[in-house]
């Protein structure tokens, strides 16, 4: 909900010893410090109660009616009731304080006075909860007006101003004026916008904060790893951490990389299907691989061509190149190598019309059977044997129940749903959280989380053998 700002005169806040504004306390309404007040009423309650108990005991022994009281007893009863009321109310002071604090914060947010902008910065560079000033510096006002009117493209602000932070603030204000919506909950301050200039995320207006948790240690191939996970989903890190604990206490897991090959598949159109078939035969002929490999490998000292797989649709030829890319994910690396090969083939196939460097036969960021069967990126199998006592103590279940659940849910249930590489519980949850935390492309979670989970009872049914097969992890 948009809130129109109104100016009002506000008394200066109280300042503590360090010069910081002091939060109003409910106990400030009392004539004495709250700890002294508590002590006085506690003593009054104890003294009044002790005196009345002693007096009533004497009356009972002397058969004096209890309702006959003197002035001292009246004062004691009054003190007892007053102190009891205070002590009962004392437990509600924290609640009263929370109401007072939240009311003050809401009032300050809605109608608090705007902070004066620094002369050298854009007046909009406060945080997400900062108040937008009614009047901007004249230079900034002109820039924002030009962006709103369409005279100045928003994407040139960084270049013209030479200040990425200021450009983001002005762009944010321009969008606010165009849409009529506030950027509630989206921080602007506290991010290095210069670090992403020309690298990623064009036209920034803020940033999103995500909590990062750590699961582990994960004992894998004899080494201990701590796994960062960025997520807003409750229990995801905790459940992953529990799995790491079960694996570690059972001796750890082992992994095997079956294949390491990134793919790129350009599509080319020919005058006839026969001509497309001729190029297909040329690319798949083992006698021509060395020549293609030399041409391909010129693009990088890390990228090495491994093979070419072709498919046809009419007169369109899809060429799926696969290559190793070292430690890099390698999409740009393989794209440059493919372009070298296409330029080389153009001499012998001048009638080849390259439609796209990627013809979706790769297949990138889309669920595809070719990735599930042939693999893309790292094809990996991991396995572990979880001991029976660990299954009961850590996982709070038993081996037979887990095996049955995996068959009925992960295997049969996914088959009923027609899943493509989704024969698992929630591999995409963990993969995506790790990708975001480590700077990988979250969209490649689509194929990277393709996984089949297998559970078997071993060692006479006592222990649990668990494995995950993931043919297309793109890292």
C-alpha positions in Angstrom: 0.0 0.0 0.0 1.4 3.4 -1.0 1.6 5.9 1.8 1.6 9.6 1.1 4.2 11.4 3.2 3.2 14.3 5.3 5.5 16.7 7.1 5.1 17.3 10.8 7.1 18.8 13.6 8.7 16.1 15.8 10.5 16.6 19.1 14.1 15.4 19.0 14.4 11.9 20.4 16.1 11.2 23.7 19.8 10.3 23.4 21.6 7.7 25.4 25.1 7.7 26.7 26.6 6.8 23.3 24.7 9.4 21.5 22.3 6.9 19.9 18.5 7.5 20.1 17.1 5.8 23.2 14.0 3.6 22.8 11.0 4.7 25.0 10.5 2.2 27.8 7.2 1.5 29.6 8.9 1.9 33.0 9.7 5.6 32.1 6.2 6.5 33.3 7.1 5.5 36.9 8.5 8.0 39.4 11.4 5.7 40.4 13.6 3.4 38.3 11.7 0.2 37.6 14.1 -2.0 39.6 13.5 0.1 42.7 9.8 0.2 42.2 9.8 -3.6 41.9 11.7 -4.0 45.1 9.4 -1.6 47.1 6.2 -3.4 46.0 7.7 -6.8 46.6 8.7 -5.8 50.1 5.3 -4.3 50.7 3.5 -7.4 49.6 5.7 -9.7 51.8 5.3 -7.4 54.9 1.6 -6.9 54.5 1.0 -10.6 54.0 3.1 -11.6 57.0 1.5 -9.1 59.3 -2.1 -10.1 58.3 -1.3 -13.8 58.7 0.0 -13.2 62.2 -3.0 -11.0 63.2 -5.5 -13.5 61.8 -3.8 -16.4 63.6 -4.1 -14.4 66.9 -7.8 -13.7 66.3 -8.5 -17.4 65.6 -6.8 -18.4 68.8 -8.7 -15.7 70.8 -12.0 -16.4 69.0 -12.1 -12.8 67.7 -14.2 -12.2 64.5 -12.0 -11.8 61.5 -14.1 -9.0 60.1 -13.3 -6.8 63.0 -10.2 -4.9 61.9 -8.3 -1.9 63.2 -6.6 0.9 61.2 -3.3 -1.0 61.0 -5.0 -4.0 59.5 -6.9 -1.9 57.0 -3.7 -0.3 55.8 -2.1 -3.7 55.6 -5.0 -5.1 53.5 -4.7 -2.0 51.2 -0.9 -2.5 50.8 -1.4 -6.2 50.1 -4.0 -5.6 47.3 -2.0 -2.7 45.8 1.2 -4.6 45.7 -0.5 -7.7 44.3 -2.1 -5.7 41.5 1.3 -4.1 40.7 3.2 -7.4 40.7 0.5 -9.1 38.5 0.7 -6.1 36.1 4.5 -6.3 36.0 4.3 -9.4 33.9 2.5 -7.4 31.3 5.0 -4.6 31.1 7.0 -6.4 28.3 3.8 -6.7 26.3 3.0 -3.0 26.9 6.5 -2.2 25.8 6.2 -4.1 22.6 3.0 -2.2 21.7 4.6 1.1 22.5 7.7 0.3 20.5 5.9 -1.0 17.4 3.5 2.0 17.5 6.4 4.4 17.5 8.2 2.5 14.7 5.0 2.5 12.5 4.4 6.2 13.2 8.0 7.0 12.3 7.7 5.0 9.1 4.5 6.5 8.0 4.9 10.2 8.9 8.5 10.5 10.1 10.6 13.4 8.8 12.7 12.6 5.8 16.5 12.6 6.3 18.4 15.3 4.5 20.2 13.9 1.5 24.0 14.2 1.2 25.0 16.8 -1.4 27.2 14.4 -3.3 24.8 11.5 -3.5 21.4 10.8 -5.0 18.7 11.6 -2.5 17.2 8.1 -3.1 20.1 6.1 -1.9 18.6 5.2 1.4 17.6 1.6 2.3 14.3 0.0 1.6 12.5 1.7 4.5 14.0 5.1 3.8 11.6 8.0 3.2 11.7 9.4 -0.3 12.4 13.1 -0.1 9.8 15.4 -1.6 12.4 17.5 -3.4 15.4 16.0 -5.1 18.5 17.9 -6.2 17.7 19.8 -9.4 20.2 17.8 -11.5 18.7 14.5 -10.4 15.2 15.7 -11.0 16.0 16.6 -14.6 17.5 13.1 -15.2 14.6 11.3 -13.7 12.1 13.5 -15.7 14.1 12.7 -18.9 13.9 8.9 -18.2 10.2 9.0 -17.4 9.6 11.0 -20.6 11.6 8.5 -22.7 14.2 11.0 -23.7 17.0 9.3 -21.9 17.2 5.4 -22.0 17.5 4.0 -18.5 20.3 1.7 -19.5 22.7 4.6 -20.1 22.5 6.1 -16.6 25.6 4.3 -15.4 27.7 5.4 -18.3 26.6 9.0 -18.2 26.7 9.5 -14.5 29.8 7.4 -13.8 28.2 6.4 -10.5 26.5 3.0 -10.5 24.9 3.5 -7.1 23.4 6.9 -8.0 22.2 5.5 -11.3 20.4 2.7 -9.6 18.7 5.2 -7.3 17.6 7.4 -10.1 16.3 4.5 -12.1 14.4 3.3 -9.1 12.7 6.7 -8.7 11.9 6.8 -12.4 10.2 3.4 -12.2 8.3 4.5 -9.1 6.9 7.5 -10.9 6.0 5.5 -14.0 4.2 2.7 -12.2 3.0 4.6 -9.2 4.2 1.8 -6.9 6.7 2.0 -4.0 9.7 -0.4 -3.7 8.6 -1.8 -0.4 11.0 -4.4 1.1 13.6 -4.0 -1.7 16.9 -2.6 -0.3 19.0 -0.2 -2.4 21.8 0.7 0.0 24.6 -1.8 0.9 25.4 -3.3 -2.5 28.3 -2.7 -4.9 26.6 -1.9 -8.1 29.8 -1.3 -9.9 30.8 -4.9 -9.5 27.9 -6.1 -11.8 28.3 -3.4 -14.4 28.8 -5.1 -17.8 28.8 -8.5 -16.0 25.3 -9.4 -15.0 21.8 -8.0 -14.0 21.4 -5.0 -16.2 19.1 -2.1 -15.1 19.4 -2.7 -11.3 17.1 -1.0 -8.9 18.0 -2.9 -5.7 18.9 -6.3 -4.5 17.3 -9.3 -2.7 18.7 -10.6 0.5 18.7 -14.4 1.0 19.7 -16.3 4.1 22.5 -18.8 3.6 22.8 -21.9 5.8 25.5 -24.5 6.1 24.9 -28.3 6.1 27.5 -30.7 7.1 30.1 -32.0 7.5 29.4 -34.2 4.4 31.9 -37.0 4.4 32.4 -37.7 0.7 35.3 -39.8 -0.8 37.2 -39.5 2.5 36.9 -35.7 2.7 34.7 -33.5 4.8 32.7 -30.8 3.0 30.4 -28.1 4.4 27.6 -27.3 2.0 26.3 -23.7 1.6 22.6 -23.4 0.9 20.7 -20.2 0.1 16.9 -20.7 0.6 13.8 -19.3 2.2 12.3 -22.7 2.7 12.0 -23.8 6.3 13.6 -27.2 7.3 15.5 -27.6 4.0 18.9 -27.0 5.5 18.0 -28.9 8.7 16.9 -32.0 6.8 19.9 -31.9 4.5 22.1 -31.5 7.6 20.4 -34.6 9.1 21.2 -36.6 6.0 24.9 -35.5 6.1 25.0 -36.6 9.8 23.5 -40.1 8.9 26.1 -40.5 6.1 29.0 -39.3 8.2 28.1 -41.6 11.1 27.9 -44.6 8.7 31.3 -44.1 7.3 30.7 -41.6 4.5 29.7 -41.7 0.8 31.6 -42.4 -2.4 31.1 -40.8 -5.8 32.0 -41.6 -9.4 32.0 -39.2 -12.3 30.7 -41.2 -15.3 31.2 -38.5 -17.9 32.2 -34.9 -18.1 31.0 -33.2 -21.3 29.1 -29.9 -21.9 27.0 -29.8 -25.0 25.9 -27.2 -27.6 23.7 -28.0 -30.6 23.4 -25.5 -33.4 20.7 -26.0 -36.0 21.3 -25.4 -39.8 18.9 -25.5 -42.7 19.7 -26.9 -46.1 17.9 -26.7 -49.4 17.0 -30.4 -49.2 17.0 -33.1 -46.6 19.6 -35.0 -48.7 22.1 -32.2 -48.3 21.4 -32.2 -44.5 22.0 -35.9 -44.4 25.3 -35.5 -46.2 26.6 -33.2 -43.5 25.3 -35.5 -40.9 27.3 -38.4 -42.3 30.4 -36.2 -42.6 30.2 -35.1 -38.9 29.5 -38.6 -37.6 32.3 -40.2 -39.7 35.1 -41.2 -37.3 37.6 -40.4 -40.0 36.7 -36.7 -39.9 36.9 -36.4 -36.1 40.5 -35.4 -35.8 40.0 -32.6 -38.3 36.9 -31.3 -36.5 38.7 -31.6 -33.2 41.7 -29.4 -34.3 39.3 -26.7 -35.6 37.1 -26.9 -32.5 40.0 -26.8 -30.0 41.5 -23.6 -31.3 38.9 -21.6 -29.3 40.3 -22.6 -25.9 43.2 -24.3 -24.2 40.7 -26.1 -21.9 37.9 -27.1 -24.3 38.4 -30.4 -26.0 35.9 -31.9 -28.5 34.7 -35.3 -27.5 32.1 -36.1 -30.2 29.2 -34.9 -32.4 25.7 -36.4 -32.4 23.3 -35.4 -35.1 19.5 -35.5 -35.5 17.3 -34.3 -38.4 13.9 -32.8 -38.7 13.1 -32.5 -42.4 15.8 -30.4 -44.0 17.0 -29.1 -40.6 20.1 -30.6 -39.1 20.7 -30.4 -35.3 24.4 -31.0 -34.4 25.0 -31.8 -30.8 28.7 -31.1 -30.0 30.1 -32.4 -26.7 33.4 -31.3 -25.1 35.3 -31.3 -21.9 35.6 -27.8 -20.3 38.0 -28.2 -17.4 36.8 -26.7 -14.2 34.4 -24.3 -15.9 30.8 -25.0 -16.7 31.9 -24.0 -20.2 28.8 -22.7 -22.1 30.7 -19.8 -23.7 33.8 -22.0 -24.3 31.9 -24.6 -26.3 29.9 -22.0 -28.2 33.1 -20.5 -29.5 34.4 -23.9 -30.5 31.1 -24.7 -32.3 31.3 -21.4 -34.2 34.8 -22.3 -35.4 33.5 -25.6 -36.8 30.5 -23.9 -38.5 32.8 -21.4 -40.2 35.1 -24.3 -41.3 32.1 -26.3 -42.7 30.8 -23.3 -44.6 33.5 -23.8 -47.2 32.4 -27.3 -48.1 28.7 -26.7 -47.5 28.1 -23.2 -48.8 24.3 -23.8 -48.9 24.2 -24.4 -45.2 22.1 -21.7 -43.5 22.9 -21.6 -39.7 19.6 -20.7 -38.0 20.9 -20.6 -34.4 24.0 -21.4 -32.4 21.7 -23.3 -30.1 18.9 -25.4 -31.6 17.5 -26.7 -28.2 19.0 -30.2 -28.9 21.7 -29.3 -26.3 19.4 -29.1 -24.2 19.9 -26.1 -21.9 17.5 -25.1 -19.1 14.7 -27.3 -20.3 13.7 -30.9 -19.3 14.9 -33.1 -22.1 15.3 -36.9 -22.5 18.6 -36.4 -24.4 20.1 -35.0 -21.2 18.6 -37.8 -19.1 20.0 -40.5 -21.4 23.2 -39.0 -22.9 24.1 -36.7 -20.0 25.2 -33.1 -20.0 27.8 -31.5 -17.8 28.9 -33.9 -15.1 27.2 -37.4 -15.0 27.6 -38.6 -11.4 26.6 -41.5 -9.2 27.0 -41.3 -5.4 26.3 -44.1 -2.9 26.4 -44.8 0.8 25.4 -47.6 3.2 23.5 -46.3 6.2 23.7 -48.6 9.2 20.5 -49.9 10.8 21.1 -48.1 14.1 21.8 -44.8 12.3 18.5 -45.1 10.4 16.6 -45.5 13.6 18.5 -43.0 15.7 19.1 -40.2 13.1 16.4 -40.7 10.5 13.8 -41.9 13.0 12.5 -44.8 10.9 13.5 -48.2 9.7 15.1 -49.7 6.6 12.1 -51.6 5.3 9.8 -48.5 5.5 12.3 -46.4 3.5 12.8 -49.0 0.8 9.0 -49.4 0.5 8.5 -45.6 0.4 11.1 -45.1 -2.3 9.5 -47.8 -4.6 5.9 -46.5 -4.1 6.7 -42.8 -4.2 9.9 -42.0 -6.0 9.8 -44.8 -8.6 6.1 -45.8 -9.2 4.6 -42.4 -8.3 7.0 -40.6 -10.6 6.3 -43.1 -13.4 2.5 -42.6 -13.0 3.1 -38.8 -13.3 5.2 -39.3 -16.5 8.2 -37.7 -14.8 11.3 -37.1 -16.9 14.3 -37.5 -14.6 12.2 -36.8 -11.5 12.5 -40.2 -9.8 13.5 -38.6 -6.4 11.9 -36.9 -3.4 13.1 -33.2 -3.9 16.6 -33.1 -5.5 15.8 -29.8 -7.1 15.4 -28.2 -3.6 19.0 -29.0 -2.6 20.5 -28.3 -6.0 18.9 -24.9 -6.4 19.8 -23.8 -2.9 23.5 -24.8 -3.5 23.5 -23.1 -7.0 22.2 -19.8 -5.6 24.7 -19.9 -2.7 27.6 -20.6 -4.9 26.8 -18.3 -7.9 25.8 -21.0 -10.3 22.9 -20.3 -12.8 19.7 -21.3 -10.9 17.8 -21.8 -14.2 20.1 -24.8 -14.9 18.5 -26.5 -11.9 16.0 -27.8 -14.5 18.4 -30.5 -15.9 20.9 -30.5 -13.0 18.3 -31.9 -10.6 17.4 -34.8 -12.8 18.0 -37.7 -10.4 16.9 -41.2 -9.7 17.2 -42.3 -6.1 17.6 -46.0 -5.3 17.2 -47.6 -1.9 17.9 -51.3 -1.1 18.2 -53.3 2.0 21.6 -55.0 2.4 23.5 -57.1 4.9 20.6 -59.4 5.5 18.1 -56.5 5.5 19.8 -54.7 8.4 21.5 -51.8 6.6 20.3 -49.4 3.9 22.1 -48.9 0.6 21.2 -45.6 -1.0 22.4 -44.2 -4.3 21.6 -41.1 -6.4 22.3 -41.1 -10.2 22.4 -37.6 -11.7 23.4 -37.5 -15.4 23.4 -33.8 -16.1 24.8 -31.6 -13.3 25.9 -28.4 -15.0 28.6 -26.8 -12.8 
